[in-house]
């Protein structure tokens, strides 16, 4: 008992009370600023996540608009999508490239965008056809200028250069088209796209060799579509009725001929035939 009393430090309770008082004073001084700082971080994180979700919804809406315009094969509507979503660089570039491709295809096929092949009202005038080529060139050049020097936009930049080369080749300027393709091949090599670079060089070699570029047939050169087959009347026919119809390649089915079964001839058995077996005589009944 005396030993335990000797181990008690004089003034220990006062020291612990001083520590608690200092901690309470520290909380009173810094507790409110720390609480506001934590609250500000929580609000900032919530705002950042909401902004990310908003951007994702905007991007989804832009792609839906672009998909609907492309399915309608309306280059004017596609260009309008590019203008409406000019803040989305990826969407605007993709939309302009899609519209330029439609204009170039319309020029190559001599058919209005979204027109029906063979319809006289969908064949453009020579002025309209040249306008398609001019529109394609303008859109390709816009994308090439917007994406030039941007490493993350190298793919649409190469697409735009390839489209510009196709426009020049359509005008018969093969040397200029080959130069654009070789410049694009150099950029593809720098971006580690060797297969694409080789394909671009092959196109350039073809143009420099004087070979005409691959083109689509025009609308007036396409064969007429086959006449539609008559609709099925819905009448059910058995297989025999189908075979007996006029014009059938098989012809009517002849009934099968049945041959009567022939009995073996009676008479003495030959050397290779077994003699007929006669039934054994019945035994007489026994009487009791």
ZAMARGU-4260 file (C-alpha; in steps of 0.2 Angstrom, whole numbers, plus 5000, padded with zeros to 4 digits):
<rodrens>
0) 5000/5000/5000 | 5014/5012/5005 | 5023/5007/4988 | 5008/5012/4977 | 5006/5028/4986
5) 5025/5032/4983 | 5022/5029/4964 | 5009/5042/4963 | 5016/5058/4954 | 5012/5074/4963
10) 5001/5085/4952 | 4997/5071/4938 | 4979/5076/4938 | 4983/5094/4935 | 4994/5089/4920
15) 4980/5079/4912 | 4967/5093/4915 | 4979/5105/4906 | 4980/5093/4891 | 4962/5092/4890
20) 4960/5111/4891 | 4972/5114/4877 | 4963/5101/4866 | 4947/5110/4869 | 4954/5127/4865
25) 4962/5120/4849 | 4945/5113/4843 | 4937/5130/4847 | 4950/5139/4837 | 4952/5127/4822
30) 4936/5116/4822 | 4925/5128/4812 | 4938/5131/4798 | 4942/5113/4797 | 4923/5109/4796
35) 4920/5122/4782 | 4935/5115/4773 | 4929/5097/4773 | 4912/5104/4768 | 4919/5114/4753
40) 4929/5098/4747 | 4912/5088/4748 | 4903/5101/4738 | 4917/5103/4725 | 4918/5084/4722
45) 4899/5083/4720 | 4900/5098/4708 | 4914/5089/4698 | 4904/5073/4697 | 4888/5082/4691
50) 4898/5091/4678 | 4905/5075/4671 | 4888/5067/4670 | 4881/5083/4661 | 4895/5081/4648
55) 4892/5063/4646 | 4873/5067/4643 | 4878/5080/4631 | 4889/5069/4621 | 4876/5055/4620
60) 4863/5068/4614 | 4876/5074/4601 | 4879/5056/4594 | 4860/5053/4593 | 4858/5068/4583
65) 4872/5063/4571 | 4866/5045/4569 | 4849/5051/4564 | 4856/5064/4552 | 4868/5050/4544
70) 4853/5038/4543 | 4843/5051/4533 | 4858/5053/4521 | 4855/5072/4522 | 4872/5081/4522
75) 4864/5098/4526 | 4857/5091/4542 | 4874/5083/4546 | 4882/5100/4544 | 4869/5107/4555
80) 4874/5095/4568 | 4892/5100/4567 | 4887/5118/4569 | 4875/5114/4584 | 4889/5104/4593
85) 4904/5115/4588 | 4910/5114/4606 | 4912/5095/4605 | 4927/5094/4593 | 4925/5075/4590
90) 4907/5077/4585 | 4909/5092/4574 | 4924/5084/4565 | 4915/5067/4563 | 4899/5076/4556
95) 4909/5086/4543 | 4918/5071/4537 | 4902/5061/4536 | 4894/5075/4526 | 4909/5077/4515
100) 4908/5058/4511 | 4890/5060/4506 | 4894/5074/4494 | 4908/5065/4486 | 4898/5050/4484
105) 4884/5060/4476 | 4896/5067/4464 | 4904/5050/4459 | 4887/5042/4457 | 4878/5057/4448
110) 4864/5055/4461 | 4857/5067/4473 | 4861/5063/4491 | 4848/5051/4497 | 4840/5049/4480
115) 4834/5033/4472 | 4845/5025/4458 | 4836/5026/4441 | 4824/5040/4446 | 4825/5054/4433
120) 4821/5067/4446 | 4836/5062/4457 | 4849/5065/4444 | 4857/5082/4447 | 4862/5095/4435
125) 4880/5097/4430 | 4880/5113/4441 | 4873/5104/4456 | 4886/5090/4453 | 4900/5102/4453
130) 4893/5110/4469 | 4893/5093/4478 | 4912/5092/4474 | 4915/5110/4480 | 4905/5106/4496
135) 4916/5090/4499 | 4932/5100/4497 | 4926/5114/4509 | 4922/5101/4523 | 4937/5091/4521
140) 4948/5106/4522 | 4939/5113/4537 | 4942/5097/4546 | 4960/5096/4540 | 4963/5114/4547
145) 4955/5111/4564 | 4965/5095/4567 | 4982/5100/4561 | 4996/5097/4573 | 4984/5089/4586
150) 4991/5072/4591 | 4975/5066/4598 | 4965/5071/4582 | 4977/5062/4569 | 4964/5050/4563
155) 4951/5063/4557 | 4966/5073/4550 | 4971/5058/4540 | 4953/5055/4534 | 4952/5073/4529
160) 4968/5073/4519 | 4962/5057/4510 | 4946/5065/4506 | 4955/5080/4499 | 4965/5069/4488
165) 4949/5060/4482 | 4942/5077/4477 | 4958/5082/4467 | 4958/5065/4458 | 4940/5067/4454
170) 4945/5084/4445 | 4959/5075/4436 | 4973/5083/4446 | 4982/5066/4449 | 4999/5074/4454
175) 4992/5085/4467 | 4981/5071/4474 | 4997/5060/4475 | 5006/5073/4484 | 4993/5075/4497
180) 4993/5056/4500 | 5011/5055/4502 | 5011/5069/4515 | 4997/5059/4524 | 5008/5043/4523
185) 5022/5052/4532 | 5010/5058/4546 | 5004/5040/4547 | 5021/5034/4549 | 5025/5046/4563
190) 5009/5041/4572 | 5014/5022/4571 | 5001/5017/4558 | 5012/5008/4546 | 4998/4998/4537
195) 4988/5015/4534 | 5004/5023/4528 | 5007/5009/4515 | 4989/5010/4509 | 4991/5029/4506
200) 5007/5026/4497 | 4999/5013/4486 | 4985/5025/4481 | 4998/5038/4477 | 5008/5026/4466
205) 4992/5022/4457 | 4989/5040/4453 | 5006/5044/4448 | 5006/5029/4436 | 4992/5037/4427
210) 4979/5024/4432 | 4962/5031/4434 | 4956/5030/4452 | 4942/5018/4458 | 4925/5026/4455
215) 4907/5021/4458 | 4895/5018/4444 | 4884/5032/4440 | 4865/5031/4443 | 4861/5030/4424
220) 4874/5016/4422 | 4866/5004/4435 | 4856/4990/4429 | 4837/4990/4431 | 4831/4981/4447
225) 4822/4964/4444 | 4804/4964/4443 | 4796/4959/4460 | 4789/4941/4461 | 4770/4939/4463
230) 4764/4938/4481 | 4760/4921/4487 | 4741/4918/4487 | 4742/4909/4504 | 4733/4893/4497
235) 4740/4878/4504 | 4745/4864/4492 | 4750/4846/4495 | 4767/4840/4488 | 4757/4830/4475
240) 4748/4845/4469 | 4764/4855/4468 | 4772/4842/4457 | 4757/4841/4446 | 4756/4860/4443
245) 4759/4866/4425 | 4777/4871/4423 | 4784/4860/4436 | 4801/4853/4431 | 4798/4836/4439
250) 4781/4832/4431 | 4766/4823/4438 | 4769/4808/4449 | 4764/4792/4441 | 4756/4779/4453
255) 4766/4765/4458 | 4762/4748/4449 | 4759/4734/4461 | 4764/4716/4454 | 4754/4702/4461
260) 4764/4690/4471 | 4768/4674/4461 | 4767/4657/4468 | 4781/4645/4465 | 4777/4632/4451
265) 4771/4615/4457 | 4780/4600/4451 | 4794/4589/4456 | 4809/4598/4465 | 4824/4600/4455
270) 4841/4596/4460 | 4844/4613/4468 | 4827/4613/4476 | 4822/4605/4492 | 4807/4593/4491
275) 4791/4599/4500 | 4789/4594/4517 | 4773/4584/4520 | 4764/4586/4536 | 4766/4572/4549
280) 4751/4560/4551 | 4741/4563/4566 | 4742/4549/4580 | 4726/4539/4583 | 4717/4544/4599
285) 4719/4532/4613 | 4704/4524/4620 | 4702/4521/4639
</rodrens>
